[in-house]
């Protein structure tokens, strides 16, 4: 049997979870969640995990997979998800990957790029520049030596910016070109589908989702995590929806400002997700204005998958 993987991506609140369940049910298969936060057992409300009904309908992998006090990254996800894919292929099933975490999706599409080992001297020099001249100084350096990485990198993450510059200084090549040179580590064909919304409607969906998270007890969820593990247990607590609640609990911002910031930062995150996924080649985009269109989209996906059979 031809080895295939179906992947559904898109920004937060775009309906990926619902579409994934519909498609997986029709294919009688299982879902691989490519979400770097839903993997943690303690993060529920703030990560918009599939509800109990969806989890009952279709088996999901990498939902509630580990505890927040355990370490996990895209490399480990690639290794574990690859094993799940292999197992499903042995059962003549087409795995359905669903998620919006670009690094996790990228791992399954192209494998993991390790790059050269860290150089303490170069890294220390870059860290000194960060401290003395600020992150914008390093960003401008990256723009000159590797404009492609500059366009897609998280510019608020100094660790990634320093790593990209370090790789360039070590190899003389941009990290983006080295990533393209590496061999793909999977042996399956990927059918990649993206969900895109009118921006105004998507932002309304995001705002409504945040309101529901607050009503469902997001603040209490964060309180329980902080009481049990503390604020520094995992950098994942510095992501959207959690960092703002922590600021509120520390009396740094008001409740109203907290809600406003979660909505604003989630909208910005959705924009970055779209920018990331639109760089993929061979992705088939579906533009929609209502969740009522998801059933028709699922049928179109199945037609495309059937057309890809050998």
N, C-alpha and C positions, 0 to 999 in steps of 0.2 A: 504493500500500500504506500502511496505517495505520502511523505511526511509533511504535514502542514500545521501551521499555527495561525490562529486568528487573533488579531490584537485590536482592541477598541481604546482609543485615546481621546483626549480633549481636555478642556479646562474644567476646574471644579464647578460643580452644580450643573453640568451639561447633560446629565442623564446617562452617563457611562454605565453606572451600576445596574440600572433598570434594563438598559439595552443588553448588557452582558448576560443577565439572567434569562431574558427572553431567548436570545440566541443559543445559549448553553442548553436550555431546556429542549429546544427544537433539535439540537444536535446530539442530545443525550450524552453530554460531556461534562467537564468540570472547569472551574474558573481559577486562574492564577492571578491573584491580586498583585498588581505592580504599584503599590502605594507604600511609601516609606514610613508612614505614621500608623496606618491601620494594622500594621504588623504587631504593634504593641498591645498587650492585653488591657492595660490600664487606660489607654486613650480611646474613648468611645464616642462621647457626644461631640467633642471638638474635631473629630476626624470624619464624621458622617459615614460611619461603617454601614454596610448592608444590614437591614433589619433582620430579626429572627426568622421572619417568613421567607425572605430571600435566601438566607443561609440554609433553611430547611429544604427549599426547592432544589437548590443546586449546591454541590459541594464546592466550598471555596478554600483554596490553599493560601497561606500567608496572611490570614485574618486571625488576630489573637494568637499569633505564632510564638512570641516570646514576651518576657517581662521587660519593663522599661529600664531595669537595672542591668540588663544584658546588652552587650555590644553587637551591633549588626551594621552591615554596609552593603553597597551594591554588588561587591565581589562575592560575598557570601550568598546574597540573593541569587546571583547568576548560577552559582554552583548548585544550590538547592532546587531552584526552579527548573534548571536543566534536567535534573533527575526526575522531577514530576512530569515534565514534557516527554521524556523518554518512556516513562511508565505508561502514560496515556497513549502514546503512539503504539506501544506493544499491545494495548487493548483496542487498537484500531479506532481511537477517538481523536478528535481534533481539539487540542487545548484552546481555551479562550482566555487570552490575557486582557485584563481590564485595569486601567490605572492612569494616573496623571503625573506620576513621579518620573520625570524625564530620565534620570540616571538609571532607574530600575528598568524602564522600557528599553533604554539604549543598551543595557547589558544583554538583554535577550536578543536584540536586533543584531548587535555587532560584537558581542563578547566584551571582555574587560581589558582595558589598556593599562598595563602596570607602569610602563615608563621606566626610565633609569632610576637607580637608587638615589635617595636623598643625599645631597652634599651639604655637610654641616656648615662649611665656610660660606658657600653661596647663600644658603638659607639664612644664616645669621646676618649677612650683609643686607639681604632684602628685608629682614625683620627690622633692622636698624633704620633702613630707609622708610619703612612704614611708620615707625615710631617718630622719626624726626620730620618727615615730609608729608605724611598722611597717605591714605589709600588712593586718593586721586592721582598722586604722583606715580604710583605703581600702575594704575589703570592706563595712564597715558603712555607709559613704557610698553605695556602689553599691546596697546593699539598700534604702535609702530612695528613691533616685531611679529605680532600674530593678530592681524585685524579680524580674522575669522573667529578665533576664540574670544576676542574682545566683544564681538557682537552678541555672543550667546552666553557668556559666563555671568554668574551671579556677582555683580559688582559690589555687593555688600558683604561678600565673603572673602576676607583677606587671605585665608588659608589657600583657597583655590587660585587666587590671583598670583600668590607667591609661588605656588607649585607650577603654574603655567610658565612663569618667567624662569624658574629654576630649570625646568626641562629644556627651555630654549638655550640657556647659557651652558648647559651640560652637553647638548647635542648639536647646537647650531641650527636646529630645525624647530619650527613651530610645533607645539603639541598637537595642533589640529591636523597637520600633515602626517605626523607619526601615527595618529589614530587611524587615518585613512590607509596607511601602509600595512597595518596589522591584518592578519588573516581572520576571517570570521570563524568563530569557534563553534558554530552550530551547523547542523546538517539538515536543516528543514527550511521549507519555503514559508515566508510570512506574508499573510494578507493583512494589510494595515488600513484601518478605518478611523477617521476622525470626525468628531461632532463639533459643529460650529454654529453659533447663535448670533442673531442680531445683538449688538453690544448692549443696547438699552434693556432688552429682555433678559439677557444673561445677568446683567448687574442687578436687575430686580429679583431674579431667582437667588442670587447670592445674598442680597439683603434679607430676603425672606428666610433663607436657610439660617443665617446668623441669628435672626429673631427667634427661630424655633430652637436653636441650640441654647440660647439664653433661657428660654422658657423651660427647656428640658433639664436644666440644672448644670450648665457648663461650669459655673463658678464653684459649685459644690464638688464637681469632679476634680477640678484643679486643687481645691482645698485638701481633698483626701490624698491626692498624689503628693502634695507638699508635706502633709503631716506624716506620711509613711516613708517617703524617700528623700525629701528635701529638694531645694530648687536646682541643685547642681548635679542631680542624678544622671541627666542625659541632655545633650544639647537640643534634642527634639522639643524640649519645653520652651525653646526660644523661637519656635515657629509660630506662624499666624494662628491666632485663636487661643493660644496658651500664654504667649509672652505678654499679651495685653491684659489678660486676667491676672497674671502675676503682678503686673504693674498696679492694677487696681487693688489687689489684696495687700500690697505694700504701701497703699495710700499715696501713690505717686500720681494717679489720675482718678477722675471721678467715674462713677458707673456709666454715665452717659457718654463720656469720652471713650471709655473702654469699648462700648458697643460700636461707636462711630469708627474707632481705629480698626477693630476687627473687620468691619465691612470694607473699609477703605483698603486695608492691606490684603484682604482676600481678593478684591477686584484687581489689585496690582499683580497678585500672584497668578490669577487667571490669565492676565495679559501676557505674563512671562511664559506660562505654559503654552499658550497659542504660538508665541514666537518660536519656542523650542520645537514644537511638533510640525510647524509649517516648513521647517528646514528639511524634513524627511522627504526623500524621493519616493515615488510610487505609493503615496498615501492617497486613499480615496476619501474625499470629504463629503459629508452630508450637512447641508444647511437646513436648520429647522427653526420653527417659531413656536412649537408646542410639543409637549411630551406625547400627545396623541399620534404624532408622526413616527414614534419609535417602532411600532409594530410593522408599518410599511417598510421602514429602514431595515428591520431585521430580515424581512423577506428578500429585500434587494441584496443584502449581504449573503444570504444563503444561495441566491442565484449566482452571485460572483464566485463563491466558494465551489459550487457545483461545476461552474465553467472552468475552474482551475484543476479539475481532476484529470489524471492521465488516462 
